[in-house]
Amino acid sequence: MRKRMLTAVLSIGLLFSIARPGLAVTYHTYHHYIKHKRHMKTVKRVGIGVAGGAAAGALAGGTKGGVIGAVIGAGAGALWDRHEKHTGHN
């Protein structure tokens, strides 16, 4: 009897949590998530630029070339991120 009651209560709880998921997400939480996602895209784009520039620079000019390539790659990644944000791709 106790197991049936527990099963019924859990089933009803799951039913109501699935039926109204919109109430759990507030505007602040959603806005924070979008803002965080936007920053993570920026970090990813600049990081890819740094890695690519450092690899190309290291192949071309050793350690010093790798450092210079990383700086140039970071700038290129930042420019690409700015371009993507201004064209509406976030």
RABELKA-V348902 format. One record per helix or strand of 3 or more residues. SS is the DSSP state (H for helix, E for strand). FROM is the first residue (numbers start at 1). TO is the last residue. Records with the same first field share a line. If there is no record, write none. Layout:
BEGIN
SS->FROM-TO  FROM-TO
END
This chain:
BEGIN
H->2-19  21-23  27-86
END
